[in-house]
Structures are given as C-alpha cells and as structure tokens.
C-alpha cells in the first residue's frame, strides 16, 4: 500500500476535482492507504473540496490545511509548494508515498506492479536536486537532520 499525497491551492481546485475522478477511476483501491490533500492556501480553501469527488475512495481522503504545520512562509510560493509535499510525506505511515500536483491525472489503470518490482523497489531512478528547489532542499535537510542529495524521479520532489 501507499499514500497518495497531493498539494492544491485555491486556483487549482478544479484540477483537484479532475484528479480525484482519475484516481477513483484508475487506481486500484487495494493500492491506496490514504489520499492526503495538502492545502497550500488559507484554511477556508478546504471548504471548497468535496470528498465525493473521490467516489468510493472518499473514506481514504484526509484534507490537511496549511495551518496544520504552524509554519509561516519562509521561501517563495513555488518552493513552499514543494516543501509542503515533503512535509506531507512525513505524515505518511506507509513505506512509499506518491507525491502529486493537483494537475497530475491518472489516464490508465494502475496497481502495485505499476510502481514496484517484486523486491518492493520503486520502478524509477534517482535524480539530483534541481537548482530551483535548492532552498527547499536546504530547509528539509536541516529540518529532518538528513543529507538530502537525490530523490526518486522523474519529478520535482
């Protein structure tokens, strides 16, 4: 099982609804532990999200407002979006998380074998930190007291 983690802000709520429908249509429910929706906006943005968008998966959805972290922006809005994805992954209780933007849609059926091999290893490679994410990388390294040089890619986080 894995957690799906997606970040949204008010202007992307319509994209989140499309994503939710794609998850409901194409993701094997047995693959998903939780669907964490991280709101990178004012907390009232949470009220715009309808759990019914996820159909039969609605009980797996957790909406997490920005105020949850008790953190004030210390980086650019774009970097903050990436930071929230990483902080959201820290909330996961599964070995693996799939981190998405609200504009990421599933377009075909997926299951465990889509993401992992028989040894439970991700079917992907490692990528170095992009320059645009350097400030977020530095923050995460200090916050978690780790040396973060690479992550599973392709992707921004």
C-alpha positions, 0 to 999 in steps of 0.5 A: 500500500501507499499514500497518495499525497497531493498539494492544491491551492485555491486556483487549482481546485478544479484540477483537484476535482479532475484528479480525484475522478482519475484516481477513483477511476484508475487506481486500484483501491487495494493500492491506496492507504490514504489520499492526503490533500495538502492545502497550500492556501488559507484554511477556508480553501478546504471548504471548497473540496468535496470528498465525493469527488473521490467516489468510493475512495472518499473514506481514504481522503484526509484534507490537511490545511496549511495551518496544520504545520504552524509554519509561516512562509519562509521561501517563495510560493513555488518552493513552499509548494514543494516543501509542503509535499515533503512535509506531507510525506512525513505524515505518511505511515506507509513505506512509499508515498506518491507525491502529486500536483493537483494537475497530475491525472491518472489516464490508465489503470494502475496497481502495485506492479505499476510502481514496484518490482517484486523486491518492493523497489520503486520502478524509477531512478534517482535524480539530483536536486534541481537548482530551483528547489535548492532552498527547499532542499536546504530547509528539509535537510536541516529540518529532518537532520538528513543529507538530502542529495537525490530523490526518486524521479522523474519529478520535482520532489 
